[in-house]
Amino acid sequence: MSVNRTDLVAAIAEKASLTKTQSDAALSALQEVLIESLGKGEAVKVTGLLSVERVERAARTGRNPRTGEEIQIPAGFGVKVSAGSALKKAVAK
């Protein structure tokens, strides 16, 4: 089972006594802040819940699984998400 955006918006609205429209706007704002911050190389940390940061990936040599041919993978960026203590406790139960 998974929670999709519609379910998440409804749950936030109920927990925070907001309308679904307000809850959706807050979730959209969080998404925008994450994208803007990570785009600038800034980490986003919500103590106890999670931290999200941009990480640099070095150039490396890979292999095409279909042909076995070596390919060069250029340097780039990725995203690292780390669970906070409250999140870790929730899944340990």
C-alpha positions, 0 to 999 in steps of 0.5 A: 500500500502507498499514499499518493498525493491525493491521500496525502493532501487529505491527511494533511488537511485533516491533521492540520484542520485545513481545507484540501485546497490549503493543504494542496497549496502547502504541499506544492509550496514545500515541493517548490522550496525543495526544488529551488533549494536543491537547485542552488546546492542548499540542503533542506533539513526538517529535524526529526523527519528528514534531510535532503541534499544535492550530492555530486557524482564523479565521472565514471566508466559504465557498461552497456548491459545489452552490448557489454560496451564500456561507456563514459558516464559524465559527472553530475548531481544526484539527490540524497534523502536521509531519514530523521530520528522520528521517521526511523522510530516509526518504521522500527515498530 
